[in-house]
Amino acid sequence: MKTFTRFAATIATSITLAGAAWAQEDPIKIALIHGLSGSSFEAFSKQAQTGFELGLEYATKGTNEVKGRPIEVIIKDTQFKPDVARAVLAEAYGDDEVLLAVGATSSGVTQAMLPIAEEYEKILIVEPAVADSLTGPDSNRYVFKTSRNSSMDMQAQALALQPDENLYVATLAEDYAFGRDGITAFKAALDGSGATVVTEEYVPQGTADFTAATERMFNALKDKEGRKVILVYIAGGGDAPGKIKALDPDRYGIEISMGGHILPVLPTYKRFPGLEGAVYYYYEAYDNDVNKWLVDTHQERFDGPPDFFTAGGMAAALAVVKALETAESYETEDLITAMEGMSWDTPKGEMTFRPEDHQALQSMVHFKIRVDDDVAWAIPDLVRIIEADEMDIPIGRDNSQ
């Protein structure tokens, strides 16, 4: 009888150990949810995906494992439709049982995903969508954001313009969350500088004819005494800066200002030598070990440098791995505890999740366009790094309350 008992106990112990080993090897499932069809923004999504995959490789030293468990990335396409985005995120949380999700590309689409994270009580890391509202009052405690926000874009842009009482600005943006949040942030950044926003123009996404909006901006600026600037804040195509330039703003002494863009768009900046602005990332601007690895690896594998959404995707992956390594468990509450206030290294240097609203605080690049006939694109030479603590980024939703 004693022999049988010892035998049974041995079997039970073996089953328990085998079960524990099996559980250890279960993959950590992460959903990468982006628009991969149906929009010109597909390029942004593909860059972010490449950066995310490279980030996992860098952070895990090529093992693609954390604490002995492999990472499985499940990719889903939002088709740039809010209803589809909600459905695929719910599918990822519910059916695929992912630990957390990362996405999406369009701010408007991402806005529709926020309630799903709260419904399933699982983390959503926003990358690369930009709008401030994604961590605003309509957001929730399950949302973290590694991408920069509109306030960072516009405060950095305002610093690059060096505003004073002699500056008059007309703004042109797309009529959705990205555009309106951006211009609201730009006006807030100018507050107290003496500069004046004389008019705001909003156009539908996909607009190709900017003539009427440009003429209204010309009329609002042309008689002002001082520096006159049209600020363009448009993420999509349509070549608004080029079409404004074709209408000859120089006859009124009007300048064009804009932020940087992805590498395929930068050849069009050759029309604006000397233009100064701000951008999230340019591969030559940052001197650190993470960025050096990203630039060298991307050049070797893809025969070209990384773009700024590539750097963003990598930053998100590095945040995920840091959270997985430091959380007490993979329960959502323990992950939130680990991530609130968490700092980690990225191609842009250190980022920190602000505890109050989970926005990642980060630096920006002040650039000046240089044209080199031997380089296919206009070069956004580094003027200086605008550090995170130089920008007064408003707190969105206060998760501590």
KEKE-808123 format. One record per residue (C-alpha): residue number from 1; chain; x, y, z. Coordinates in steps of 0.1 Angstrom, whole numbers. Layout:
<recs>
<rec i="NUM" ch="A" xx="X" yy="Y" zz="Z"/>
...
</recs>
This chain:
<recs>
<rec i="1" ch="A" xx="0" yy="0" zz="0"/>
<rec i="2" ch="A" xx="28" yy="24" zz="9"/>
<rec i="3" ch="A" xx="46" yy="15" zz="-24"/>
<rec i="4" ch="A" xx="14" yy="24" zz="-43"/>
<rec i="5" ch="A" xx="10" yy="57" zz="-24"/>
<rec i="6" ch="A" xx="46" yy="66" zz="-32"/>
<rec i="7" ch="A" xx="41" yy="56" zz="-68"/>
<rec i="8" ch="A" xx="9" yy="77" zz="-71"/>
<rec i="9" ch="A" xx="26" yy="107" zz="-55"/>
<rec i="10" ch="A" xx="55" yy="104" zz="-79"/>
<rec i="11" ch="A" xx="31" yy="104" zz="-108"/>
<rec i="12" ch="A" xx="11" yy="134" zz="-95"/>
<rec i="13" ch="A" xx="44" yy="153" zz="-89"/>
<rec i="14" ch="A" xx="55" yy="145" zz="-125"/>
<rec i="15" ch="A" xx="22" yy="156" zz="-140"/>
<rec i="16" ch="A" xx="24" yy="189" zz="-120"/>
<rec i="17" ch="A" xx="60" yy="196" zz="-131"/>
<rec i="18" ch="A" xx="51" yy="187" zz="-167"/>
<rec i="19" ch="A" xx="21" yy="210" zz="-165"/>
<rec i="20" ch="A" xx="42" yy="238" zz="-151"/>
<rec i="21" ch="A" xx="68" yy="233" zz="-179"/>
<rec i="22" ch="A" xx="41" yy="233" zz="-205"/>
<rec i="23" ch="A" xx="26" yy="265" zz="-191"/>
<rec i="24" ch="A" xx="60" yy="282" zz="-191"/>
<rec i="25" ch="A" xx="63" yy="275" zz="-228"/>
<rec i="26" ch="A" xx="29" yy="288" zz="-237"/>
<rec i="27" ch="A" xx="34" yy="318" zz="-260"/>
<rec i="28" ch="A" xx="28" yy="354" zz="-250"/>
<rec i="29" ch="A" xx="3" yy="365" zz="-276"/>
<rec i="30" ch="A" xx="4" yy="402" zz="-287"/>
<rec i="31" ch="A" xx="-19" yy="416" zz="-313"/>
<rec i="32" ch="A" xx="-5" yy="441" zz="-338"/>
<rec i="33" ch="A" xx="-36" yy="459" zz="-352"/>
<rec i="34" ch="A" xx="-30" yy="483" zz="-381"/>
<rec i="35" ch="A" xx="-45" yy="494" zz="-414"/>
<rec i="36" ch="A" xx="-29" yy="473" zz="-440"/>
<rec i="37" ch="A" xx="-54" yy="480" zz="-468"/>
<rec i="38" ch="A" xx="-77" yy="507" zz="-480"/>
<rec i="39" ch="A" xx="-57" yy="539" zz="-474"/>
<rec i="40" ch="A" xx="-25" yy="558" zz="-484"/>
<rec i="41" ch="A" xx="-15" yy="554" zz="-447"/>
<rec i="42" ch="A" xx="-7" yy="517" zz="-453"/>
<rec i="43" ch="A" xx="30" yy="528" zz="-456"/>
<rec i="44" ch="A" xx="29" yy="541" zz="-420"/>
<rec i="45" ch="A" xx="15" yy="507" zz="-408"/>
<rec i="46" ch="A" xx="41" yy="487" zz="-426"/>
<rec i="47" ch="A" xx="69" yy="508" zz="-412"/>
<rec i="48" ch="A" xx="55" yy="504" zz="-377"/>
<rec i="49" ch="A" xx="52" yy="466" zz="-381"/>
<rec i="50" ch="A" xx="88" yy="464" zz="-393"/>
<rec i="51" ch="A" xx="99" yy="485" zz="-364"/>
<rec i="52" ch="A" xx="79" yy="464" zz="-339"/>
<rec i="53" ch="A" xx="95" yy="432" zz="-352"/>
<rec i="54" ch="A" xx="130" yy="447" zz="-350"/>
<rec i="55" ch="A" xx="122" yy="460" zz="-315"/>
<rec i="56" ch="A" xx="113" yy="425" zz="-302"/>
<rec i="57" ch="A" xx="145" yy="411" zz="-317"/>
<rec i="58" ch="A" xx="166" yy="438" zz="-301"/>
<rec i="59" ch="A" xx="149" yy="437" zz="-267"/>
<rec i="60" ch="A" xx="151" yy="399" zz="-265"/>
<rec i="61" ch="A" xx="186" yy="396" zz="-279"/>
<rec i="62" ch="A" xx="173" yy="376" zz="-309"/>
<rec i="63" ch="A" xx="155" yy="349" zz="-288"/>
<rec i="64" ch="A" xx="120" yy="363" zz="-292"/>
<rec i="65" ch="A" xx="114" yy="351" zz="-257"/>
<rec i="66" ch="A" xx="107" yy="367" zz="-223"/>
<rec i="67" ch="A" xx="112" yy="346" zz="-192"/>
<rec i="68" ch="A" xx="114" yy="315" zz="-212"/>
<rec i="69" ch="A" xx="81" yy="321" zz="-231"/>
<rec i="70" ch="A" xx="81" yy="328" zz="-268"/>
<rec i="71" ch="A" xx="63" yy="359" zz="-281"/>
<rec i="72" ch="A" xx="36" yy="353" zz="-308"/>
<rec i="73" ch="A" xx="26" yy="383" zz="-328"/>
<rec i="74" ch="A" xx="-9" yy="382" zz="-343"/>
<rec i="75" ch="A" xx="-14" yy="407" zz="-371"/>
<rec i="76" ch="A" xx="-49" yy="421" zz="-379"/>
<rec i="77" ch="A" xx="-60" yy="446" zz="-405"/>
<rec i="78" ch="A" xx="-84" yy="474" zz="-396"/>
<rec i="79" ch="A" xx="-89" yy="484" zz="-432"/>
<rec i="80" ch="A" xx="-89" yy="519" zz="-418"/>
<rec i="81" ch="A" xx="-125" yy="514" zz="-408"/>
<rec i="82" ch="A" xx="-136" yy="521" zz="-372"/>
<rec i="83" ch="A" xx="-162" yy="493" zz="-371"/>
<rec i="84" ch="A" xx="-136" yy="468" zz="-384"/>
<rec i="85" ch="A" xx="-110" yy="480" zz="-359"/>
<rec i="86" ch="A" xx="-134" yy="474" zz="-330"/>
<rec i="87" ch="A" xx="-143" yy="440" zz="-343"/>
<rec i="88" ch="A" xx="-107" yy="428" zz="-348"/>
<rec i="89" ch="A" xx="-96" yy="441" zz="-315"/>
<rec i="90" ch="A" xx="-125" yy="423" zz="-297"/>
<rec i="91" ch="A" xx="-115" yy="392" zz="-317"/>
<rec i="92" ch="A" xx="-79" yy="395" zz="-306"/>
<rec i="93" ch="A" xx="-88" yy="399" zz="-269"/>
<rec i="94" ch="A" xx="-117" yy="374" zz="-268"/>
<rec i="95" ch="A" xx="-110" yy="346" zz="-293"/>
<rec i="96" ch="A" xx="-72" yy="348" zz="-297"/>
<rec i="97" ch="A" xx="-67" yy="355" zz="-260"/>
<rec i="98" ch="A" xx="-39" yy="380" zz="-266"/>
<rec i="99" ch="A" xx="-22" yy="395" zz="-235"/>
<rec i="100" ch="A" xx="-23" yy="430" zz="-250"/>
<rec i="101" ch="A" xx="-27" yy="448" zz="-283"/>
<rec i="102" ch="A" xx="-7" yy="475" zz="-302"/>
<rec i="103" ch="A" xx="-22" yy="499" zz="-328"/>
<rec i="104" ch="A" xx="-35" yy="516" zz="-347"/>
<rec i="105" ch="A" xx="-25" yy="539" zz="-375"/>
<rec i="106" ch="A" xx="-53" yy="565" zz="-380"/>
<rec i="107" ch="A" xx="-63" yy="585" zz="-349"/>
<rec i="108" ch="A" xx="-100" yy="584" zz="-359"/>
<rec i="109" ch="A" xx="-99" yy="546" zz="-362"/>
<rec i="110" ch="A" xx="-79" yy="542" zz="-330"/>
<rec i="111" ch="A" xx="-104" yy="563" zz="-311"/>
<rec i="112" ch="A" xx="-131" yy="537" zz="-318"/>
<rec i="113" ch="A" xx="-108" yy="510" zz="-303"/>
<rec i="114" ch="A" xx="-105" yy="526" zz="-268"/>
<rec i="115" ch="A" xx="-138" yy="513" zz="-254"/>
<rec i="116" ch="A" xx="-129" yy="477" zz="-264"/>
<rec i="117" ch="A" xx="-98" yy="478" zz="-243"/>
<rec i="118" ch="A" xx="-119" yy="489" zz="-213"/>
<rec i="119" ch="A" xx="-146" yy="463" zz="-220"/>
<rec i="120" ch="A" xx="-121" yy="434" zz="-220"/>
<rec i="121" ch="A" xx="-99" yy="450" zz="-193"/>
<rec i="122" ch="A" xx="-68" yy="445" zz="-214"/>
<rec i="123" ch="A" xx="-40" yy="468" zz="-224"/>
<rec i="124" ch="A" xx="-40" yy="487" zz="-257"/>
<rec i="125" ch="A" xx="-7" yy="504" zz="-266"/>
<rec i="126" ch="A" xx="-14" yy="532" zz="-291"/>
<rec i="127" ch="A" xx="12" yy="534" zz="-319"/>
<rec i="128" ch="A" xx="15" yy="552" zz="-342"/>
<rec i="129" ch="A" xx="-18" yy="573" zz="-340"/>
<rec i="130" ch="A" xx="-11" yy="608" zz="-328"/>
<rec i="131" ch="A" xx="-42" yy="627" zz="-316"/>
<rec i="132" ch="A" xx="-42" yy="641" zz="-280"/>
<rec i="133" ch="A" xx="-77" yy="628" zz="-275"/>
<rec i="134" ch="A" xx="-64" yy="592" zz="-275"/>
<rec i="135" ch="A" xx="-53" yy="598" zz="-239"/>
<rec i="136" ch="A" xx="-80" yy="624" zz="-232"/>
<rec i="137" ch="A" xx="-112" yy="623" zz="-212"/>
<rec i="138" ch="A" xx="-128" yy="596" zz="-234"/>
<rec i="139" ch="A" xx="-98" yy="573" zz="-230"/>
<rec i="140" ch="A" xx="-94" yy="548" zz="-201"/>
<rec i="141" ch="A" xx="-68" yy="534" zz="-178"/>
<rec i="142" ch="A" xx="-61" yy="504" zz="-201"/>
<rec i="143" ch="A" xx="-47" yy="527" zz="-228"/>
<rec i="144" ch="A" xx="-10" yy="535" zz="-230"/>
<rec i="145" ch="A" xx="6" yy="556" zz="-258"/>
<rec i="146" ch="A" xx="41" yy="553" zz="-271"/>
<rec i="147" ch="A" xx="35" yy="575" zz="-301"/>
<rec i="148" ch="A" xx="40" yy="612" zz="-298"/>
<rec i="149" ch="A" xx="9" yy="634" zz="-296"/>
<rec i="150" ch="A" xx="-4" yy="665" zz="-314"/>
<rec i="151" ch="A" xx="8" yy="687" zz="-285"/>
<rec i="152" ch="A" xx="43" yy="675" zz="-290"/>
<rec i="153" ch="A" xx="42" yy="681" zz="-327"/>
<rec i="154" ch="A" xx="28" yy="716" zz="-323"/>
<rec i="155" ch="A" xx="48" yy="727" zz="-293"/>
<rec i="156" ch="A" xx="80" yy="716" zz="-310"/>
<rec i="157" ch="A" xx="68" yy="733" zz="-342"/>
<rec i="158" ch="A" xx="62" yy="765" zz="-322"/>
<rec i="159" ch="A" xx="96" yy="764" zz="-307"/>
<rec i="160" ch="A" xx="111" yy="759" zz="-341"/>
<rec i="161" ch="A" xx="93" yy="790" zz="-354"/>
<rec i="162" ch="A" xx="106" yy="811" zz="-324"/>
<rec i="163" ch="A" xx="73" yy="830" zz="-320"/>
<rec i="164" ch="A" xx="70" yy="866" zz="-309"/>
<rec i="165" ch="A" xx="45" yy="896" zz="-313"/>
<rec i="166" ch="A" xx="56" yy="900" zz="-350"/>
<rec i="167" ch="A" xx="45" yy="865" zz="-360"/>
<rec i="168" ch="A" xx="12" yy="860" zz="-378"/>
<rec i="169" ch="A" xx="1" yy="825" zz="-387"/>
<rec i="170" ch="A" xx="-26" yy="809" zz="-408"/>
<rec i="171" ch="A" xx="-31" yy="771" zz="-403"/>
<rec i="172" ch="A" xx="-42" yy="744" zz="-427"/>
<rec i="173" ch="A" xx="-52" yy="709" zz="-414"/>
<rec i="174" ch="A" xx="-74" yy="680" zz="-421"/>
<rec i="175" ch="A" xx="-108" yy="679" zz="-406"/>
<rec i="176" ch="A" xx="-105" yy="650" zz="-381"/>
<rec i="177" ch="A" xx="-90" yy="643" zz="-347"/>
<rec i="178" ch="A" xx="-54" yy="645" zz="-359"/>
<rec i="179" ch="A" xx="-58" yy="679" zz="-376"/>
<rec i="180" ch="A" xx="-81" yy="696" zz="-350"/>
<rec i="181" ch="A" xx="-61" yy="683" zz="-320"/>
<rec i="182" ch="A" xx="-29" yy="695" zz="-337"/>
<rec i="183" ch="A" xx="-41" yy="731" zz="-343"/>
<rec i="184" ch="A" xx="-56" yy="733" zz="-308"/>
<rec i="185" ch="A" xx="-22" yy="723" zz="-295"/>
<rec i="186" ch="A" xx="-4" yy="748" zz="-317"/>
<rec i="187" ch="A" xx="-25" yy="777" zz="-305"/>
<rec i="188" ch="A" xx="-19" yy="767" zz="-269"/>
<rec i="189" ch="A" xx="18" yy="766" zz="-276"/>
<rec i="190" ch="A" xx="17" yy="801" zz="-290"/>
<rec i="191" ch="A" xx="-3" yy="814" zz="-260"/>
<rec i="192" ch="A" xx="17" yy="842" zz="-242"/>
<rec i="193" ch="A" xx="42" yy="845" zz="-270"/>
<rec i="194" ch="A" xx="25" yy="875" zz="-287"/>
<rec i="195" ch="A" xx="21" yy="856" zz="-319"/>
<rec i="196" ch="A" xx="-14" yy="856" zz="-336"/>
<rec i="197" ch="A" xx="-33" yy="829" zz="-354"/>
<rec i="198" ch="A" xx="-53" yy="849" zz="-380"/>
<rec i="199" ch="A" xx="-73" yy="820" zz="-395"/>
<rec i="200" ch="A" xx="-78" yy="783" zz="-394"/>
<rec i="201" ch="A" xx="-86" yy="762" zz="-424"/>
<rec i="202" ch="A" xx="-98" yy="726" zz="-423"/>
<rec i="203" ch="A" xx="-102" yy="704" zz="-453"/>
<rec i="204" ch="A" xx="-116" yy="669" zz="-457"/>
<rec i="205" ch="A" xx="-92" yy="639" zz="-457"/>
<rec i="206" ch="A" xx="-81" yy="632" zz="-492"/>
<rec i="207" ch="A" xx="-84" yy="668" zz="-504"/>
<rec i="208" ch="A" xx="-64" yy="675" zz="-536"/>
<rec i="209" ch="A" xx="-75" yy="711" zz="-544"/>
<rec i="210" ch="A" xx="-64" yy="736" zz="-518"/>
<rec i="211" ch="A" xx="-70" yy="767" zz="-540"/>
<rec i="212" ch="A" xx="-100" yy="782" zz="-521"/>
<rec i="213" ch="A" xx="-84" yy="775" zz="-486"/>
<rec i="214" ch="A" xx="-51" yy="790" zz="-498"/>
<rec i="215" ch="A" xx="-68" yy="822" zz="-511"/>
<rec i="216" ch="A" xx="-86" yy="827" zz="-478"/>
<rec i="217" ch="A" xx="-53" yy="823" zz="-459"/>
<rec i="218" ch="A" xx="-35" yy="847" zz="-483"/>
<rec i="219" ch="A" xx="-63" yy="873" zz="-477"/>
<rec i="220" ch="A" xx="-60" yy="869" zz="-439"/>
<rec i="221" ch="A" xx="-22" yy="873" zz="-439"/>
<rec i="222" ch="A" xx="-12" yy="896" zz="-468"/>
<rec i="223" ch="A" xx="-18" yy="930" zz="-451"/>
<rec i="224" ch="A" xx="-1" yy="921" zz="-418"/>
<rec i="225" ch="A" xx="31" yy="939" zz="-408"/>
<rec i="226" ch="A" xx="55" yy="913" zz="-396"/>
<rec i="227" ch="A" xx="65" yy="877" zz="-403"/>
<rec i="228" ch="A" xx="37" yy="858" zz="-421"/>
<rec i="229" ch="A" xx="35" yy="821" zz="-421"/>
<rec i="230" ch="A" xx="12" yy="793" zz="-433"/>
<rec i="231" ch="A" xx="15" yy="763" zz="-411"/>
<rec i="232" ch="A" xx="5" yy="730" zz="-429"/>
<rec i="233" ch="A" xx="-4" yy="701" zz="-407"/>
<rec i="234" ch="A" xx="-16" yy="673" zz="-430"/>
<rec i="235" ch="A" xx="-6" yy="637" zz="-426"/>
<rec i="236" ch="A" xx="-19" yy="624" zz="-460"/>
<rec i="237" ch="A" xx="-12" yy="631" zz="-496"/>
<rec i="238" ch="A" xx="-25" yy="659" zz="-518"/>
<rec i="239" ch="A" xx="8" yy="679" zz="-517"/>
<rec i="240" ch="A" xx="-7" yy="709" zz="-500"/>
<rec i="241" ch="A" xx="26" yy="727" zz="-495"/>
<rec i="242" ch="A" xx="35" yy="723" zz="-532"/>
<rec i="243" ch="A" xx="1" yy="736" zz="-543"/>
<rec i="244" ch="A" xx="3" yy="765" zz="-519"/>
<rec i="245" ch="A" xx="37" yy="774" zz="-532"/>
<rec i="246" ch="A" xx="24" yy="772" zz="-568"/>
<rec i="247" ch="A" xx="0" yy="800" zz="-559"/>
<rec i="248" ch="A" xx="30" yy="822" zz="-552"/>
<rec i="249" ch="A" xx="28" yy="832" zz="-515"/>
<rec i="250" ch="A" xx="61" yy="850" zz="-520"/>
<rec i="251" ch="A" xx="43" yy="879" zz="-536"/>
<rec i="252" ch="A" xx="28" yy="887" zz="-501"/>
<rec i="253" ch="A" xx="60" yy="878" zz="-482"/>
<rec i="254" ch="A" xx="43" yy="846" zz="-468"/>
<rec i="255" ch="A" xx="64" yy="817" zz="-457"/>
<rec i="256" ch="A" xx="53" yy="780" zz="-456"/>
<rec i="257" ch="A" xx="61" yy="760" zz="-424"/>
<rec i="258" ch="A" xx="55" yy="723" zz="-417"/>
<rec i="259" ch="A" xx="67" yy="694" zz="-398"/>
<rec i="260" ch="A" xx="89" yy="666" zz="-412"/>
<rec i="261" ch="A" xx="76" yy="635" zz="-429"/>
<rec i="262" ch="A" xx="84" yy="600" zz="-440"/>
<rec i="263" ch="A" xx="113" yy="595" zz="-463"/>
<rec i="264" ch="A" xx="92" yy="589" zz="-495"/>
<rec i="265" ch="A" xx="77" yy="623" zz="-490"/>
<rec i="266" ch="A" xx="109" yy="642" zz="-483"/>
<rec i="267" ch="A" xx="120" yy="646" zz="-520"/>
<rec i="268" ch="A" xx="91" yy="671" zz="-522"/>
<rec i="269" ch="A" xx="108" yy="692" zz="-495"/>
<rec i="270" ch="A" xx="136" yy="700" zz="-519"/>
<rec i="271" ch="A" xx="113" yy="729" zz="-530"/>
<rec i="272" ch="A" xx="118" yy="744" zz="-496"/>
<rec i="273" ch="A" xx="155" yy="748" zz="-488"/>
<rec i="274" ch="A" xx="161" yy="764" zz="-454"/>
<rec i="275" ch="A" xx="126" yy="755" zz="-441"/>
<rec i="276" ch="A" xx="127" yy="749" zz="-404"/>
<rec i="277" ch="A" xx="103" yy="728" zz="-385"/>
<rec i="278" ch="A" xx="100" yy="699" zz="-360"/>
<rec i="279" ch="A" xx="97" yy="661" zz="-366"/>
<rec i="280" ch="A" xx="93" yy="630" zz="-344"/>
<rec i="281" ch="A" xx="124" yy="613" zz="-357"/>
<rec i="282" ch="A" xx="151" yy="614" zz="-384"/>
<rec i="283" ch="A" xx="176" yy="585" zz="-384"/>
<rec i="284" ch="A" xx="206" yy="608" zz="-384"/>
<rec i="285" ch="A" xx="194" yy="630" zz="-355"/>
<rec i="286" ch="A" xx="199" yy="606" zz="-325"/>
<rec i="287" ch="A" xx="232" yy="593" zz="-312"/>
<rec i="288" ch="A" xx="226" yy="563" zz="-290"/>
<rec i="289" ch="A" xx="231" yy="525" zz="-290"/>
<rec i="290" ch="A" xx="195" yy="516" zz="-298"/>
<rec i="291" ch="A" xx="193" yy="539" zz="-328"/>
<rec i="292" ch="A" xx="227" yy="528" zz="-340"/>
<rec i="293" ch="A" xx="215" yy="492" zz="-340"/>
<rec i="294" ch="A" xx="183" yy="501" zz="-357"/>
<rec i="295" ch="A" xx="200" yy="521" zz="-385"/>
<rec i="296" ch="A" xx="227" yy="495" zz="-391"/>
<rec i="297" ch="A" xx="203" yy="466" zz="-391"/>
<rec i="298" ch="A" xx="177" yy="483" zz="-412"/>
<rec i="299" ch="A" xx="203" yy="494" zz="-437"/>
<rec i="300" ch="A" xx="217" yy="458" zz="-439"/>
<rec i="301" ch="A" xx="183" yy="441" zz="-443"/>
<rec i="302" ch="A" xx="163" yy="466" zz="-463"/>
<rec i="303" ch="A" xx="190" yy="485" zz="-482"/>
<rec i="304" ch="A" xx="179" yy="518" zz="-467"/>
<rec i="305" ch="A" xx="176" yy="537" zz="-434"/>
<rec i="306" ch="A" xx="147" yy="534" zz="-410"/>
<rec i="307" ch="A" xx="118" yy="558" zz="-412"/>
<rec i="308" ch="A" xx="101" yy="575" zz="-384"/>
<rec i="309" ch="A" xx="72" yy="551" zz="-380"/>
<rec i="310" ch="A" xx="98" yy="523" zz="-379"/>
<rec i="311" ch="A" xx="114" yy="540" zz="-349"/>
<rec i="312" ch="A" xx="79" yy="543" zz="-334"/>
<rec i="313" ch="A" xx="71" yy="506" zz="-338"/>
<rec i="314" ch="A" xx="104" yy="497" zz="-323"/>
<rec i="315" ch="A" xx="97" yy="520" zz="-293"/>
<rec i="316" ch="A" xx="64" yy="502" zz="-287"/>
<rec i="317" ch="A" xx="80" yy="468" zz="-288"/>
<rec i="318" ch="A" xx="107" yy="479" zz="-264"/>
<rec i="319" ch="A" xx="80" yy="491" zz="-240"/>
<rec i="320" ch="A" xx="62" yy="458" zz="-243"/>
<rec i="321" ch="A" xx="93" yy="437" zz="-234"/>
<rec i="322" ch="A" xx="103" yy="460" zz="-205"/>
<rec i="323" ch="A" xx="68" yy="457" zz="-191"/>
<rec i="324" ch="A" xx="69" yy="419" zz="-195"/>
<rec i="325" ch="A" xx="103" yy="417" zz="-178"/>
<rec i="326" ch="A" xx="94" yy="439" zz="-148"/>
<rec i="327" ch="A" xx="57" yy="431" zz="-141"/>
<rec i="328" ch="A" xx="51" yy="408" zz="-111"/>
<rec i="329" ch="A" xx="27" yy="388" zz="-132"/>
<rec i="330" ch="A" xx="9" yy="391" zz="-165"/>
<rec i="331" ch="A" xx="-24" yy="400" zz="-149"/>
<rec i="332" ch="A" xx="-36" yy="433" zz="-164"/>
<rec i="333" ch="A" xx="-34" yy="451" zz="-130"/>
<rec i="334" ch="A" xx="2" yy="441" zz="-125"/>
<rec i="335" ch="A" xx="11" yy="452" zz="-160"/>
<rec i="336" ch="A" xx="-5" yy="486" zz="-154"/>
<rec i="337" ch="A" xx="15" yy="489" zz="-122"/>
<rec i="338" ch="A" xx="47" yy="481" zz="-140"/>
<rec i="339" ch="A" xx="40" yy="505" zz="-169"/>
<rec i="340" ch="A" xx="28" yy="536" zz="-150"/>
<rec i="341" ch="A" xx="59" yy="558" zz="-147"/>
<rec i="342" ch="A" xx="80" yy="532" zz="-166"/>
<rec i="343" ch="A" xx="111" yy="546" zz="-185"/>
<rec i="344" ch="A" xx="128" yy="527" zz="-212"/>
<rec i="345" ch="A" xx="154" yy="533" zz="-240"/>
<rec i="346" ch="A" xx="143" yy="538" zz="-276"/>
<rec i="347" ch="A" xx="159" yy="550" zz="-308"/>
<rec i="348" ch="A" xx="149" yy="585" zz="-297"/>
<rec i="349" ch="A" xx="165" yy="581" zz="-263"/>
<rec i="350" ch="A" xx="146" yy="576" zz="-231"/>
<rec i="351" ch="A" xx="108" yy="576" zz="-230"/>
<rec i="352" ch="A" xx="86" yy="576" zz="-199"/>
<rec i="353" ch="A" xx="49" yy="567" zz="-195"/>
<rec i="354" ch="A" xx="34" yy="596" zz="-176"/>
<rec i="355" ch="A" xx="14" yy="580" zz="-147"/>
<rec i="356" ch="A" xx="-16" yy="603" zz="-150"/>
<rec i="357" ch="A" xx="-26" yy="597" zz="-186"/>
<rec i="358" ch="A" xx="-1" yy="570" zz="-198"/>
<rec i="359" ch="A" xx="13" yy="593" zz="-226"/>
<rec i="360" ch="A" xx="49" yy="585" zz="-233"/>
<rec i="361" ch="A" xx="69" yy="617" zz="-228"/>
<rec i="362" ch="A" xx="97" yy="620" zz="-254"/>
<rec i="363" ch="A" xx="120" yy="644" zz="-273"/>
<rec i="364" ch="A" xx="114" yy="659" zz="-308"/>
<rec i="365" ch="A" xx="138" yy="671" zz="-335"/>
<rec i="366" ch="A" xx="142" yy="707" zz="-346"/>
<rec i="367" ch="A" xx="154" yy="705" zz="-382"/>
<rec i="368" ch="A" xx="164" yy="728" zz="-411"/>
<rec i="369" ch="A" xx="160" yy="715" zz="-447"/>
<rec i="370" ch="A" xx="192" yy="712" zz="-467"/>
<rec i="371" ch="A" xx="193" yy="702" zz="-504"/>
<rec i="372" ch="A" xx="221" yy="679" zz="-517"/>
<rec i="373" ch="A" xx="219" yy="669" zz="-553"/>
<rec i="374" ch="A" xx="235" yy="636" zz="-544"/>
<rec i="375" ch="A" xx="207" yy="626" zz="-520"/>
<rec i="376" ch="A" xx="173" yy="616" zz="-532"/>
<rec i="377" ch="A" xx="154" yy="635" zz="-505"/>
<rec i="378" ch="A" xx="157" yy="668" zz="-488"/>
<rec i="379" ch="A" xx="178" yy="664" zz="-456"/>
<rec i="380" ch="A" xx="163" yy="676" zz="-423"/>
<rec i="381" ch="A" xx="196" yy="686" zz="-407"/>
<rec i="382" ch="A" xx="195" yy="686" zz="-369"/>
<rec i="383" ch="A" xx="193" yy="720" zz="-354"/>
<rec i="384" ch="A" xx="188" yy="706" zz="-319"/>
<rec i="385" ch="A" xx="170" yy="680" zz="-299"/>
<rec i="386" ch="A" xx="139" yy="695" zz="-282"/>
<rec i="387" ch="A" xx="139" yy="676" zz="-249"/>
<rec i="388" ch="A" xx="107" yy="663" zz="-233"/>
<rec i="389" ch="A" xx="109" yy="687" zz="-204"/>
<rec i="390" ch="A" xx="110" yy="717" zz="-227"/>
<rec i="391" ch="A" xx="74" yy="710" zz="-237"/>
<rec i="392" ch="A" xx="44" yy="716" zz="-214"/>
<rec i="393" ch="A" xx="23" yy="687" zz="-226"/>
<rec i="394" ch="A" xx="-13" yy="689" zz="-212"/>
<rec i="395" ch="A" xx="-24" yy="659" zz="-191"/>
<rec i="396" ch="A" xx="-54" yy="642" zz="-208"/>
<rec i="397" ch="A" xx="-73" yy="618" zz="-187"/>
<rec i="398" ch="A" xx="-60" yy="616" zz="-151"/>
<rec i="399" ch="A" xx="-60" yy="579" zz="-143"/>
<rec i="400" ch="A" xx="-50" yy="586" zz="-107"/>
<rec i="401" ch="A" xx="-84" yy="601" zz="-98"/>
</recs>
